[in-house]
Every structure is written in C-alpha cells, then in structure tokens.
Amino acid sequence: RFVMDQYQEGNSILVPSLFSSDRGEQQVFAEIMGRSAPIESYPKLVKLLYDSHALRELRIIGDNIVFEVDNGTDGGSVLLEKYGSHMTDLQVNAELEGIRDGKEDLERLYNKIEKNRNAVQKGLVREAKGPVTNTSLDNCIIGGMEPNDLMIIAATPSTGKTELALQIAVENLRKGMPVAIFSLEMNKQQLFTRMLSHISNTPMVKIKTGEGLTSDDMGHIKAHIELMKQWKLFVDDSQSTKLSEIL
C-alpha cells in the first residue's frame, strides 16, 4: 500500500525485492511479507529503503554534475553552491539515528547517574560542560549545559535576545571553548562591536562614533581586540544559511 501510494503521488521510488542477490535483504523482506513478521524487521526495511533512495539520489546528482560540466553550463563555484545543499541534506539524513528501543539508552542513563554519584562521594568537582552567562541564569539550568542541548531564547523585539546570546558566546570563549555564530540579521562588524563593548565595558555609542575616546580608552580597546583575536570564534553572516547547512 505504501509503495502504491508513493507511485500514485508521482514520487520516484526504488524498492529492493526478494530477487536481490543479498541474502540478508531477502530474509528481511521475507519476514516483512509474513503475517507474523517481528517488529525488529521494520527498522531494517526502513534502512534498506533509505540506502536505496540515497544511492539513487547520488546517481542523479552525479549525472547532473557530469552533464553540466561537459556542457560548460556553470563554473565550479556555482555547481558547488547548487548541489552542495543536496549533498548536505543526504548526509544529515544518513547520520540520523535509526529506529530502536530504549534499552541501550536507559543503560547509558543509569551509568551516567552512577558516575555522577561516585564523583560526588569522592569529593570530585563535576566537569563543567560550558558556562552559560555567569549570571543567576546559570542556576536555572540544573547541572549546566549538556552536549546536544538546544536552547531557544524567545522574547519581544529589542529586549536583549541577541545581547544574551552574545554574552553566552563570550563566556564560553573566555574559557577557551570554540564558538560558531550563524547570524541571519547582523553582519560581523555589528556582532564584533557588541562583543567588544561587552568585554571592555565601553559604551557602544563611543565605539561606533569615536566621540569621547581618549588615548587610554584606545589602548584599552586595542588590548581587548587582541584578546578577541585569540578566541576560537567563527562567524557566518551570509544571512541565507539553512538549518541543514548549519548541521
């Protein structure tokens, strides 16, 4: 039914069959077609279908690139931009975790709890995963930030969302941690101006206009500029970045 629905909707599909030379595939599809097929077979089928789909998409992309190169339609940079996102999408989907039950994840959770408990009993300090803001907000996030955390900052316009995000970035950079900023609104100079104002305690209006800056102020600003040069800071201000490209 699924295959027929895809066909009627005009979607291109490539379905492995029982005539496959791979005995493993034959076994999977035989189980699926059986009335009492075990649930464990379905993730295998999904993976096989995706692998076939990915190979077909790669073939199409490759054929298109060869055709355009042979005909001199576009230059290399244009082709990279044109087909790079397609490759990225395929790669992101390929890296997603497959369908599975929670046994292994639950076991890892217990091991993590046990590790933290043992560390507390031995008087060991918990390893910091990363500072947040060095403010009272840190106490609101129990145990600190964890790998793969997604924090969404929502508020009305002009209430400090960008300032808070940059403050989080600065505190991590000060700890020697790498930070990547993908800006869909401000350019690099605007972001750097805000960060410089924050770490040097210099009013942003002075940095922007230069008015009221003494020679001592300039030395103070220069010192913090040199500090920022040492940070592991990466900024993309292309303002057209897709989520898949960020991943």
C-alpha positions in Angstrom: 0.0 0.0 0.0 2.8 2.3 0.9 4.6 1.7 -2.5 1.3 2.2 -4.4 0.6 5.5 -2.6 4.0 6.8 -3.5 3.5 5.8 -7.1 0.1 7.4 -7.3 1.6 10.6 -5.8 4.2 10.7 -8.5 7.2 10.1 -6.2 10.2 8.2 -7.5 10.9 5.1 -5.6 13.4 2.2 -5.8 12.2 -0.9 -4.0 14.6 -3.8 -3.3 13.0 -7.1 -3.9 13.1 -10.7 -2.9 15.2 -11.3 -6.1 18.1 -9.3 -4.5 21.4 -11.1 -4.6 21.9 -10.1 -0.9 20.6 -13.0 1.2 20.2 -10.6 4.2 17.8 -8.4 2.2 15.9 -11.5 1.0 15.4 -12.5 4.7 14.3 -9.1 5.8 11.7 -8.8 3.0 10.5 -12.4 3.6 9.9 -11.5 7.3 8.1 -8.3 6.4 5.8 -10.2 4.0 5.0 -12.8 6.5 1.8 -12.5 8.6 3.7 -12.7 11.9 6.7 -10.5 10.9 8.7 -9.5 14.0 8.7 -5.8 14.8 12.6 -5.8 14.7 12.4 -6.3 10.9 10.8 -2.9 10.2 13.8 -0.7 11.1 15.9 -2.9 8.8 13.4 -2.4 6.0 13.4 1.4 6.6 17.2 1.4 6.4 17.3 -0.6 3.3 14.8 1.6 1.6 16.7 4.7 2.6 20.0 3.3 1.4 18.5 2.6 -1.9 17.0 6.1 -2.0 20.3 7.7 -1.1 22.2 5.8 -3.9 19.6 6.8 -6.4 19.8 10.5 -5.3 23.6 10.4 -5.5 23.4 8.9 -9.0 21.0 11.7 -10.1 23.2 14.4 -8.6 26.3 12.9 -10.2 24.7 12.6 -13.6 23.5 16.2 -13.4 27.0 17.5 -12.4 28.7 15.5 -15.3 26.2 16.9 -17.8 26.7 20.5 -16.7 30.5 20.1 -16.6 30.6 18.6 -20.1 28.4 21.3 -21.5 30.1 24.1 -19.6 26.8 25.3 -18.2 28.2 26.7 -14.9 31.5 27.2 -13.2 32.8 25.1 -10.3 31.8 27.5 -7.6 28.2 27.7 -9.0 28.0 23.9 -9.1 29.2 23.6 -5.6 26.6 26.0 -4.3 23.9 24.4 -6.5 24.5 20.8 -5.5 26.2 21.2 -2.1 23.0 21.6 -0.2 21.6 18.5 -1.8 24.6 16.5 -0.7 24.4 18.1 2.8 20.7 17.1 3.1 21.6 13.5 2.2 24.4 13.4 4.7 22.3 14.9 7.5 19.6 12.3 7.0 22.2 9.5 6.8 23.6 10.5 10.2 20.2 10.4 12.0 19.9 7.6 14.4 17.8 4.7 13.3 14.6 3.4 15.0 15.4 1.4 18.0 14.1 0.6 21.5 15.3 2.4 24.6 17.3 -0.4 26.4 20.7 0.9 25.5 19.8 4.5 26.2 18.4 3.6 29.6 21.5 1.7 30.4 23.7 4.7 29.5 21.4 6.9 31.6 22.0 4.7 34.7 25.7 4.6 34.1 25.8 8.4 33.9 23.8 8.7 37.2 26.1 6.2 38.8 29.2 8.1 37.6 27.9 11.4 38.9 27.1 9.8 42.3 30.5 8.3 42.6 32.2 11.6 41.8 30.1 13.4 44.5 31.0 10.7 47.1 34.7 11.1 46.2 34.5 14.9 46.5 35.3 15.4 42.9 34.2 18.6 41.2 31.8 18.0 38.3 33.5 18.8 35.0 32.0 21.9 33.5 30.4 21.3 30.2 30.3 25.0 29.4 29.3 28.3 31.2 26.1 30.0 30.2 26.2 33.6 31.2 27.9 33.9 34.6 24.6 35.2 36.0 21.8 33.8 38.0 20.5 32.2 34.8 23.2 29.5 35.3 21.4 28.3 38.4 18.2 27.7 36.4 19.9 25.1 34.2 20.5 22.1 36.6 23.9 20.6 36.1 24.9 23.1 33.4 24.7 22.7 29.6 24.9 19.2 28.1 26.0 18.0 24.7 23.2 18.3 22.1 21.3 20.8 24.2 19.0 23.1 22.2 18.2 26.4 23.9 15.6 28.6 22.4 15.6 32.3 23.5 12.2 33.9 22.9 11.1 37.4 23.7 9.6 40.5 22.2 11.8 42.8 19.9 14.6 44.9 21.5 14.5 43.1 24.8 18.1 41.7 24.7 17.9 38.3 22.9 21.0 39.0 20.8 22.8 40.5 23.7 22.1 37.4 25.9 23.3 35.1 23.0 26.5 37.0 22.6 27.0 37.0 26.4 26.7 33.2 26.3 29.2 33.1 23.4 31.7 35.4 25.2 31.7 33.4 28.5 32.4 30.2 26.5 35.2 31.9 24.5 36.8 33.1 27.7 37.0 29.5 28.8 38.9 28.6 25.6 35.9 26.8 24.1 35.2 27.2 20.3 32.0 29.1 19.4 30.3 29.3 16.0 27.8 32.1 15.3 25.4 31.9 12.4 23.8 35.4 12.1 20.8 35.8 9.9 20.4 39.6 10.7 23.6 41.4 11.9 26.9 41.3 10.0 30.2 40.5 11.5 31.1 44.1 12.3 27.9 44.7 14.2 28.4 41.5 16.2 32.0 42.3 17.0 31.1 45.8 18.1 28.6 44.4 20.6 31.0 41.8 21.9 33.8 44.4 22.2 31.5 46.8 24.1 30.5 44.0 26.5 34.0 42.8 27.4 35.7 46.2 27.5 32.9 48.0 29.3 33.0 50.7 26.7 29.7 52.3 25.7 28.7 51.1 22.2 28.0 54.7 21.0 31.6 55.6 21.7 32.9 52.6 19.7 30.6 53.4 16.8 31.2 57.1 16.6 34.7 57.5 18.2 33.5 60.5 20.2 34.9 60.9 23.7 37.5 58.3 23.3 40.8 59.2 25.0 44.2 57.7 24.2 43.8 55.5 27.3 40.4 54.3 26.0 42.0 53.4 22.7 44.7 51.4 24.4 42.0 49.6 26.5 40.1 48.8 23.3 43.2 47.7 21.4 44.0 45.2 24.2 40.6 43.7 24.1 40.7 43.5 20.3 43.9 41.5 20.6 42.2 39.2 23.2 39.3 38.6 20.8 41.8 37.7 18.0 42.9 34.7 20.2 39.4 33.4 20.6 38.2 30.3 18.8 35.4 32.3 17.2 33.8 31.5 13.8 31.1 33.7 12.3 28.9 33.1 9.3 26.9 36.2 8.4 25.7 35.2 5.0 22.1 35.6 6.2 20.8 32.8 4.0 22.1 29.8 5.9 19.8 26.8 6.1 19.4 24.6 9.1 20.8 21.6 7.2 23.9 23.6 6.3 24.4 24.6 10.0 24.2 20.9 11.0 
